[in-house]
Amino acid sequence: QVQLMESGGGLVQPGGSLRLSCAASGTVLSMYAMAWYRQAPGKERELVAHITTGGTTTYPDSVKGRFTISRDNAKNTVYLQMNSLKPEDTAVYYCYCNSRRTWGQGTQVTVSS
């Protein structure tokens, strides 16, 4: 059974940084493209970063230049580095493996002074 476990969320001031981690069990993440999504209260879940098996990354304009997705295949983990955080980045962040139709449980990120 595939499981994804996010960590690294928390409360951060505007302009600050956080690094989220998504650790996998029951599968080898290097075989799959991976993504990070977020969902703010009252809003739909939205894609914030995607990485292919070859390491090609894509981002929406809302986070481009501030967020970086990466993967460490040796650790079976995907990361999301978030810099220059804004209050509008506040949401629950989820990692997702489309090929296995599997979501993590989510980690809360709150950007507030």
C-alpha positions in Angstrom: 0.0 0.0 0.0 1.4 3.4 -1.0 1.5 6.1 1.6 2.7 9.6 1.4 3.5 11.6 4.6 4.0 15.4 4.5 5.9 17.3 7.2 7.5 20.7 7.7 4.4 23.0 7.9 3.9 25.6 10.5 3.5 29.3 11.3 5.8 31.7 9.5 5.9 35.5 9.1 5.5 37.1 5.7 8.7 37.0 3.8 9.8 33.9 5.6 10.6 30.4 4.3 9.6 26.8 4.9 10.6 23.5 3.5 8.0 20.8 3.2 8.9 17.2 2.9 6.8 14.3 1.4 8.2 10.9 2.3 6.8 7.8 0.6 6.4 4.2 1.8 5.2 1.2 -0.2 6.6 2.4 -3.5 9.7 4.0 -5.1 9.0 7.6 -5.9 11.7 7.9 -8.5 9.4 6.0 -10.9 6.7 8.7 -10.8 6.1 12.3 -11.5 5.1 14.1 -8.3 3.2 17.2 -7.4 2.4 19.5 -4.5 -1.1 21.0 -4.2 -2.6 23.4 -1.7 -6.1 24.1 -0.5 -7.1 27.3 1.4 -10.4 27.6 3.3 -13.3 28.0 1.0 -11.2 27.5 -2.1 -10.6 24.7 -4.5 -7.4 22.6 -4.3 -4.8 24.0 -6.7 -1.5 22.8 -8.1 1.6 24.6 -6.9 4.4 22.5 -8.2 5.1 19.5 -10.4 8.2 17.5 -11.1 8.8 14.8 -13.7 10.9 11.7 -13.2 13.6 13.4 -15.2 13.5 16.4 -12.9 11.6 18.9 -15.1 9.6 21.3 -13.0 6.6 23.5 -13.6 4.8 26.1 -11.4 1.8 28.4 -11.7 2.6 32.1 -11.9 1.4 32.6 -8.4 4.4 30.8 -6.9 7.0 30.9 -9.8 10.3 32.2 -8.6 9.4 31.7 -4.9 8.7 27.9 -4.7 11.0 25.1 -5.7 10.1 21.4 -6.0 12.9 18.8 -5.8 13.3 15.2 -5.2 15.9 13.0 -3.4 15.5 9.5 -4.8 17.9 8.0 -2.3 15.6 9.2 0.5 12.4 8.4 -1.4 11.3 12.0 -0.6 10.0 15.0 -2.5 10.5 18.5 -1.2 8.9 21.9 -1.6 11.1 24.9 -0.7 8.9 28.0 -0.2 10.5 31.4 0.0 9.2 34.9 0.3 6.0 33.6 1.7 2.8 35.7 1.6 -0.3 35.6 3.7 -2.2 34.3 0.6 0.1 31.2 0.7 -1.7 30.1 3.8 -3.3 26.7 3.1 -3.1 23.0 3.7 -0.4 21.6 1.5 -0.6 18.1 0.0 1.7 16.0 -2.0 0.3 13.8 -4.8 1.3 10.9 -6.9 -1.0 10.9 -10.0 0.1 7.5 -11.2 -0.9 5.9 -7.9 -3.9 8.2 -7.3 -2.5 8.8 -3.8 -2.6 11.9 -1.6 -0.8 12.6 1.6 -2.6 13.7 4.7 -1.6 17.4 4.3 0.4 19.8 6.4 -0.8 23.3 7.4 1.1 26.3 6.4 0.1 29.6 8.0 1.7 32.9 6.9 0.9 35.6 9.4 2.5 38.4 11.4 
